Amino acid sequence: MSDVQAEIKQTIDKAPVVLFMKGNRGTPQCGFSAQVVSMLDSLLGDYVTVDVLSSPELRQGIKDFSSWPTIPQLYIRGEFVGGCDIVREMFQSGELEQKLGRELPAPNPTIQVTSAARAAIEGAFESEGDCLRLEIDARFQHDLSIGPKQSKDIEVDAGGMLVVLDVASARRADGVVVDLVKTPQGDAFRIDNPNEPPRVRPLSVQELKAKLDADPSLPLFDVRTPEECAIAQIPGARLLDDAAQEHIFGLPKDTPLYFVCHHGGRSRAAAEHFLSQGFEKVFNVMGGVDSWARDIDTEMPRY
């Protein structure tokens, strides 16, 4: 046994679950590795990953060790399980949970599809067996598609509309709201998921207008220069100066914050900054003041 294979065996013997993959758990470097990570993440809190891209000897060594030609490769309690296709089949059948020694209850998420989204989705159905499929990966990237139900799918009645999900997606979906919103590029589906980690959320000017109509004191901050604000400004917006920043840091971390600039770039950077400071609900107005002038207040000066 070569030194590399001896090292591989030692790694496998030390940890109950080891995934040899391209990249690591946080940043997979290929789609197949990412898929296996997503499945394991939905079932386990902790497992070991080994980046085969760290050396050519390791990448070839694990293939020789397992007599398996592809990456990723999963080992459970010292036993070689297989690659992406085998792990996916085991995951969908529930066998992977059993092999890991985990019997998780079948997920039963609550999902809401708004009337506007439902009308748009039903208009795209082409056959009687079509239904809405929602997929949510380990990074909480969401995907909507239309097609028939699969044998292992979890079914959810979303107010009269059937939504189907694979098991991993269903475990991330409780409380999801699917809506149809207006954006500068036209109507688009928006998915709000209370389970996803904090991130900067995009907001169209149409959505901002509706929120301001409901609450004129909305904490909206304009990150442009005072000179730009003098040319045109959304009513209710506050210049993000030192006093405004001090005010923000005195707010509870779950306070929604809204940021706007000329086109959306500077406000995105500001939103990312406050997200990094622990604020959980941070919004960036897409298209900025220019989109507001074009789509909401056509009498506002543009520059």
N, C-alpha and C positions, 0 to 999 in steps of 0.2 A: 504494500500500500504506500502510495506517494505521500509526501508531507502535506500536500493540499488535501488529499482525500482523508488523511488522518485528522486534519483540522475540521473538515466537513463533518466527519463522524463525531468528533468531540462536541461540535455545536449542536448536532441533532440529539445527542445523548443528554445534553445539559438542559434543554428546554422542551416542554411538552408539545409546543406547536412552533414549527419553524417554516418560514416561507422564503425560498430562494427566488429572487425576483430581480427585475431591472429597476433600479432606483431603490427607494425605501418607502415605508408606510405613508409618510407625509407627502412625498413627491414621487409617485410612480413614474417610470420613464417609458412605459409602453401600455397600450390599452389592455392587453391580457393580464398584466400584473395589476393594473388598476381595478379590473373586475374582481380578481380574487381578493384583493385588499378590501374592496367594498363589501363582499360577502362575509369575510372574517370580521370586519369592523361591526357588522350588525349582530354578531354572535359572541364576540369576545372583547374584553377590555384590554387584554395584554397578550401579546405574542411576539416572537422574534422574527425580524426580517433580515435577510442577508443580501446585499447588493452585489450581484454577479458582475456588474460593470466595473467594479473596483479593480479587477485584474483579469487578464485573459486566462491565466492559469485556473482561477476559481471558476470562471464561466465554463471552461471545458471540463474542469474537474468534477463539477456537480453532474454534468451529463454522463460522464464515465461512471461516476459513483452509483447513479440510479439506473443506468442503461436507458435513459429517456432523453430524446433529442431536443426538447424544447424547454423554454423558460416561460412562465414560472413553474416551480415545483413545490408541492406542499408535503410536509412530513408532520404526522401526529403521533406522539409518543413513540418516536423512533421508526414508525412505519411510513413508507412512501405511499402517498395517496394518489397523486397524479398531477396533471396540468390543468389549465383553465377549463377546458371542456368537461373533464371528469368532475372537477370541483363544482362547476355550475350545475351539472345534472344531480349531484349529491345534495347540493343546496336546495334545489327546487323540489326534490323528493322528501326532504327532511332528514335524509341519511347523514348529512354532514353534522347537523346538530347532535344526532345520536352518537356519532363517532367522537365528537368533542366532549361528550358527556353532558350535554346541555339539552334539556327538553323545555323549550320556551313555549308558552301558550300562544295559540294562533292570534295574530293581531286583529283588532276590530276597531279600526280608526273611524272617526267622524269626519266627513268631508262635505263642504258646501260648494255648490256650483251656482253662481248668481243667475238670475233670469236672462241677463244680457249674454253671458257666456254660454248658457244652455242653448239659446236660440241660434247662436253662431255655430255651435258644435253640432247640433241636430241637423242643421242645414248642410253639413258636410258628410253625413251618413249616406252610404251608397247601397247598403243591403240591410236586411232585417237583423242579421247577427252582429252588426257593428256596435261597438261601445267605445267609451272613452278610456284610454289607457294612460295612467299617470306613473311615471318612473322618477324616483328620487335616489341619486347616488350618494355615496358616503360624504361627498362635499356639499350635499344639498343643492346640486344642480338639478333642475326640474325639466322634464320633457313630457309633452302631451302628444298623443297620437291617436289615431282611430283604427280599429280593427276588431277581429273576433276575439272572444275570450279564450285563454289557454287553460289547459287542464289544471295547472297548479296555482292559478290566479286566486287572489283574495278579492271577493266582490263586496262593493260598498254601495248602498242606496243613498245617493246624494240628492235627496229631495225629489225623487222620481226619475233621476238619471243614473244609470248604472255606470259606476267607475270601477275598473279592474286594475290591480296592482300585483307585482310579484311580492313575495313575503318580505324581502328586505325593504322595499319601498313602503309597504304598508306599515312597517314599524317606525317609519319616519314621517308618517302622513297625518297623524291625529290632529285635527283642528285646521287642516288646510282649507283655504278659500280660493276658488278659481273664479276670476272675474275677467271682464272684457273692458279695457280702458282705451282712451284716445291718447295717442302719442303724436309727435311731429311727423312720424312716418305713416300714420294711419292707425286703425284699430289694432290692438294687440292683446293677447291673453296675459294676465298678471296672476301669479300664484303667490299668495301669502302663506308662509309656513311658520307657525310659532315655535317649531322645534329647531329651526336652523340657528347656527351661531350668529352673533351680531355681524352685520355687514352694511355697507352703504346701500341704501335703497333708491332706485331711480324713481322720479316723480315727474309726470308730464305737467305742463302748464295748465291743462284743463283740470287735472286732479288738484293742483294747487289752488286754482280759482274756487273749486267747490269747497275745499277746506277753509279758505279765507272767508267765504260767504257764511260758513257755519260758525267760524271763530275768528273774528278780525284781529284778535290778540295773539294769533299763532306765532310762535317763536321763529320768525323768518329772518335770516341774516344775509346781508348783501356783502360779498367779499371784494367788490370792485373798489376803485379809488374814489375819494370824495368828488373829484372832478367828473367822473363818469356818472356817479349818482345824481349829480346836479343836472345832467342831460336828461336822464330818464330813470325812474325807479318804480318798482311795484309798490302799490299802496300797502302800508303796514310793515314794509321791510326796514330793518335796522342795519346801519353800517356796522360791519364787524371791526370795530376799533378796539383799543385796549379796554375801555369801559365795558363794551359788550362781551369781550372775552372773560373779563372778571365776573360779569353777571352769569355767564354760562357755567363757569366752574362752581358757582354757588348753587346750581340747580341739582335736584336729584338725578342720578345717572340714568333713570328710566324715562326722563323727560324727552319727548320727541323734539328733535332739532331739524330745522330746514335751512338749506344753504342755496344761494343763487348767485350767479355772476353774469357776464355778458353772454357766453355761449355754453357754459357748463363745466369747463376745464378747471378753472381756479376754485370753483365751489366744490368740485369733486375732491380736490386736494385738501381743502379745509374740512370737508366731511370726514375724510379718511383720518385726518389728524385728531378730531374729536372722538372718533370711534376708537382710536388707539389710546385715548385717555379714559376709556371705560364707559362712554355713553353707548346705550344699547339700541336706540331708535334714531338713526341719522339718515336724513333724506337729501338727495341732490336733485335740483330742478333741471331736467334735461332741456337743453336749448337756451336756458337762461332768459335774461331780460329780452333778448332779441326775439325769442319764440313768443314771449308774452306780447310784445308789440305786434308781431305778425298775426297771432291767432286769437288773442284775447282783447287787447286794446289797440285797435288799428290807428288811433290818433296819437299814440305815444311816439315820440321821436325815435328813430333808429340811427345807429352810427356804426 
